[in-house]
Amino acid sequence: MKQSLLILFAVLFLSSGCAFKSKTIDEYKLHLNVVTKPSSAQSCSSKRLKVAEAFSSNSLRTLQMNYVENSFHQYAYTQSQWAQEPNKAITDEVVKYLKSRKIFKSVQKFFSRSKADYLLEIDIEDFMQYFNENATKSYVHVVIDFSLIDLKTRELISTKTFDATLDAKPNAQGGVETLNKGLEKVLKESGEWLEEVCK
């Protein structure tokens, strides 16, 4: 008797579970539209560059999409997430952008087995959407530090921090769209900096 009741409860539980539809989670990715032109700098045109995976806080090493409210309360969107961890996505975008600029002979990710002359380290200090106290307004803040290192001597050639603060629509999609724009601005400025270093 007990066994048949357990089987009945199990069947009812499983069949009722199929009646509920789980809410879909929106996935967002970084996709930049930076207009580039080949560099006129010559001194790095024979140099090979490796780009290290970006350093970042743990909150940028997950698919969870976070935001900050009232300056210091951090929360996560429940129905939105990243398609790729932001620190990896940003690293990929840096590599893609620098390849298009043609400042260096070649640009590879750090785990490539090819030899390189320089290493570019990336430190993401901030990459977040911020809301005011009643969540009616928001902005994004992108702060990334770049360091160019000579792999032969291990000496720091140059380092610079770039930042962008832009108003955003107060929702997940608005945050992602504006984070893309902020990253575009930072990448463009970092390319100009590297071109100057390589003159």
Phi, psi and omega in degrees: 000313180299319182295318180292325176294319179297319179296317179300313178298320180296316179297316180297319181296314181292320181289325178290329179295329180288341183282341181268132177261126178281144179292139178283148179257127178286131177253136180238147178230161174278130179214108187263151177236056181278121177282123184241157171225145181304144183287150175263355180292142185249331191291342179253003186293343177256002184263144178257134185246137169248141180249118180285151175299137187299137169284143179196171173289163180299333181294342178259007178249029180218162177282347180297131181263115184256160173212164181241135178242137178056042172077324187223355177268116180260133179229172176239139173295137182271335183245016179220144176207167178281148174281335178216145179305132184304322182296323178287320180296319179294318176302314180299319180292323177297314179299312181299316182295314183292328174299319182290333180284335178057036175287325182248160178299318177210155178228121182229160172287158188299326184282359176298142180279354180291154178283156180215158178264323184234156174236133174253117176263141182236127178238111181275105181278328178204139177202078194212153172261135182240139178245153172283180189300321181260014174058032178265342179226152176211162174213164175245152179230121179241120178227118181227133179257131179244137177227125179260124186238137174280117184288336180285314183264346184064020179268147177281120180279313180196152177217146179203147178251135179238142180218157178215133175234118185225141175293144182225155172296140187281059173206175184299313181297318178299321178296315181295315179302318183281328174298322175301315180295319178297319179292323176302315180298314181296316180296318179300315180292323179292325176295320177296322178296313181296323178296321178294318179299325185268008179286000000 
